[in-house]
Amino acid sequence: MELLNTVTVEEAKNKIREAFGGFSLKQENISILDAVGRYLAKDIIVPIDVPGFDRSTVDGYAVISKDTFGASESVPGFLKYKDQIEMGKKADVTVRTGNCYYVPTGGMLPEGCDSVVMIEYTEVLGNDICIQRPVAPGENVLKKGEDLKRGDIIFKKGHKLRPQDIGMLAGIGTINIDVYEKLRVSIISTGDELVSPTEDLKLGQIKDMNTYSLSAASIEDGCNVIERTIVKDHRDLLKNKIEECVKNSHIVLISGGSSMGNKDFTKDVINDIGSPGVFIHGVSVKPGKPTIVGKIGTTALFGLPGQPVSALVIYKIFVSFLINNIYYNEEVINQYIEGEISVNIPSAPGREHYVMVNIREEIDKTVIEPVYGKSGMLSMMAKARGYVKIKTNQEGLIKGEKVRVFLF
Amino acid sequence: MELLNTVTVEEAKNKIREAFGGFSLKQENISILDAVGRYLAKDIIVPIDVPGFDRSTVDGYAVISKDTFGASESVPGFLKYKDQIEMGKKADVTVRTGNCYYVPTGGMLPEGCDSVVMIEYTEVLGNDICIQRPVAPGENVLKKGEDLKRGDIIFKKGHKLRPQDIGMLAGIGTINIDVYEKLRVSIISTGDELVSPTEDLKLGQIKDMNTYSLSAASIEDGCNVIERTIVKDHRDLLKNKIEECVKNSHIVLISGGSSMGNKDFTKDVINDIGSPGVFIHGVSVKPGKPTIVGKIGTTALFGLPGQPVSALVIYKIFVSFLINNIYYNEEVINQYIEGEISVNIPSAPGREHYVMVNIREEIDKTVIEPVYGKSGMLSMMAKARGYVKIKTNQEGLIKGEKVRVFLF
C-alpha cells in the first residue's frame, strides 16, 4: 500500500491559508435585518456624532456645577426651578447662575449648564430645588460625540455580525450594509453502499448522512449549499460531478473515497481535473487521517472521511477554518466548558486526537466522560455533546486532568 | 418615589418557570433540511436497525476467528482466498473453515464468519492469504442493530437540533419531523426621543436600536418576530399597541418605560389590559433593575430597560431562559472563556452584576478587561466581546482572579 505523506494540523492550516489568501469575493448590499451571521465587506464608519447633543445620563436637574459646590444634606444649596426639558425635544433655554431645569435620562441639556444633579439628592421646596450634594463639571453628562464620533470605525471588514451589532448599526442610522456574498458550497457523498434517506435499504446498503450533516454545518457557517448529491464509486462519474461542481462553487466537499483503497479515486480525480490540484493528502489527526485538500482554479476542494463523525470533525478543523479565513474574520474565539476527565485516555503522540465526550455536572465539579463506540458508530454523534482535543505532543489524558470541551 | 419590590435573579427565574409551565405550543412537520435550531415536539424513535446487517469496520478479510488462533508474523496462518464482497451489495456467500473473503470497510459480512483480519496484518501469496495476527470472535465487526436498535429513542422532545443531528436523522431515514412552532415575538420600543433609524435626527432625538437588537436576538433563539414598532410615551397609545400584540404573540418585549418615572407606564398598562398581570417588578441585577415580567392570558410580557446594553443583558438572562423553558429544552449548557480579570471590580453584594468585557490573549494567559463607558454609551456594546457575571453574594472581583466570560 502507498503511504500517506501526512502533515500536522498546524502545517495543514498554514498551507490552506497560503493557498487561499486573497480569495476574491463579491459583495452585496443587504438590510441589517437580514445581516446576523454575515461578514462585513467594508469597515463601518460612523456617519453621525452619538449622541448628537449633550445629554443627561440620569433623571435630575441641569445646573452650573459651581452653584452646587459646598452643598450637603445638612447645609443644602437652593436653585430656582425654571422648567422641565421634554424628552426628545430640543432644550431651547439657557441655565443661568442660580437656576436649574429638570432633565430626564437621555434628555438634551440646555445651554449654560455643565452637569446634572441626580433627583435622589434633591428635594422640591415650592419653586426651589434643594440640592443636597455637589456635582463636578461634566458629572452625569454624556457630551456630543463622546460615545461615537463621526468618522470613527466601529466594525472592521470581516467582522461577523452579532445581534447587538445590528442594534448599533440601527443606532447610527446605517440600515443597509455591504457584506460578502455567501460562499457557494457543493457536497458530494461517494460510496456504492449509499442510498438516499428516502429509499428503502437493501442488504449491504446504508442511508447517506454526510450530505445532510455537512450541509447543515455549512449553512451554520454562513454558506449557501447549492448541491447535495450521492455519487457511486466510479471514477468517471465522480470526475464529471466534481468538474461540474468546481465551475459553480467556492468550496467542494467530497466525503468518502479519500483513503488509499482501490476505489478511493478522489485524489487522482482532483489532480486530473485541473491545477494546482491536491496539496495535502494525509493529516496527523485522529479521526480523519486520510484528509485531502486541493485547489482547482480558485475553488477549494476537501476530501473528507466517509465515516460521519470523522467527516464532521475534519469539517470543523479545516473547512470552518478556511471559511473564516476567506471572510477575513480574525476574531474567532472558541468557547468551551472546563471539567475533569473521568478516565485515562491513551493517545499516540505525533498526532492530534479528537475524543467525543459528554458532560455531567456533579455538586462540586464538572465531569467529562468519553462517549465509547466502535469505529463508524453513528450513535456516538447523537450522544456526544462535544469533543476534547488531545494535542500532538501529549501522550493522552490522565483521569482527573482538567480538559476543555468544545460543544459540537 | 415609589420603591421597587425587587427579587433575586434566581427567584425571578423560578417565578417565570411557574408562570409559564405547561405552555401550549402547536407542532409542525418539517423537512430535516430546515430543522437546525428547531426544537423537537416528539421523541425520535429509531425505525430501523443500524447497521441493518453485520458489517466490517476495517478493510480486511472475513474469517472464522478460530482459523487465525496462533498465527504470528514468524508463524503465519494460511487461508484460501475465495472472492471479494462488493460494497453496497448483499454478501451472498458463506465462509467455511480454511477460507476467507475480502471485505471493505462498511461492507457486509458473509454468513459463517465471526471476525475480520485487518489488511495490514496479511499478505497475498498466490491464492492464499497469509494471516500474521490472530483475531478474537467479533473483532472488527459491527453487528446488526449494535449501533442503534429499532425502537431506541435517539433524541428527546425539546432537543434543539444541531447539524450532526440532521445527519443522524438522515441515517435512520427520518426526513420529516415534528417540531414546535416558532414562538411569535412582538417588540415595542417606547420613548418620545426615539425615531426610526431611517429618519433624520432633530436635536434631542435618538435612533431606535432596541427593536433591531432584540429582534436579531429573538431570531437567533429560534423565534419569529411578527412586529417591531416604536411607541411614543403616551399611555393610551402604549396600551392599544400592547393589547394588539398580546392577541397574536407568545412573547411581547417592551423596552423603555419600566422604571418609576412619571412616563413609565408599562407596569400599569399591563395590569390594565388583563390578568394575572405583572408578577415581577424589579430584579436585583445590574444593569436592569427595573425589569418587569407579566402575563396576560397565556402571553408573556417583559418590560426591559430602554438602555440598549441593559435591554440585551436582561433579554439574555430572562427571555432566553423562558424560550428554552417553553420548548422543554433542558440541555442548555453555556460555554465560556476563562481568564484573569485585569483590574479590581467592586460590586455591591445583594445583586448580580454583569460587566461588559474584552478578551486579550497573552503568551501564557488570557486577560479579561472590562469595557469602560458612561451609562447609556452604545459603543460599549460594539466593543465588548462578552460579559462576566459577579454573583449576588460576591463583593466584586480582585485583579488576577479567574473569571468566566460568556460571549455576547
Interface residues (C-beta under 8 A of the other chain):
Chain A: M1 I32 L33 V36 I48 V50 P51 G52 F53 R55 T57 V58 D59 E86 M87 G88 K89 K90 A91 P104 T105 G106 G107 M108 I119 L142 E146 D147 L148 I154 F155 R162 P163 Q164 D165 I166 G167 M168 L169 A170 G171 I172 G173 T174 I175 G191 D192 E193 L194 P197 T198 L201 K202 L203 G204 Q205 I206 K207 D208 M209 N210 T211 Y212 S213 L214 S215 A216 A217 I219 E220 D233 G261 K263 G306 P308 V309 L312 E331 I333 Q335 Y336 I337 E338 I359 G373 K374 S375 G376 M377 L378 S379 M381 A382 R385 F406 L407 F408
Chain B: M1 I32 L33 V36 I48 V50 P51 G52 F53 R55 T57 V58 D59 E86 M87 G88 K89 K90 A91 P104 T105 G106 G107 M108 I119 L142 E146 D147 L148 I154 F155 R162 P163 Q164 D165 I166 G167 M168 L169 A170 G171 I172 G173 T174 I175 G191 D192 E193 L194 P197 T198 L201 K202 L203 G204 Q205 I206 K207 D208 M209 N210 T211 Y212 S213 L214 S215 A216 A217 I219 E220 D233 G261 K263 G306 P308 V309 L312 E331 I333 Q335 Y336 I337 E338 I359 G373 K374 S375 G376 M377 L378 S379 M381 A382 R385 F406 L407 F408
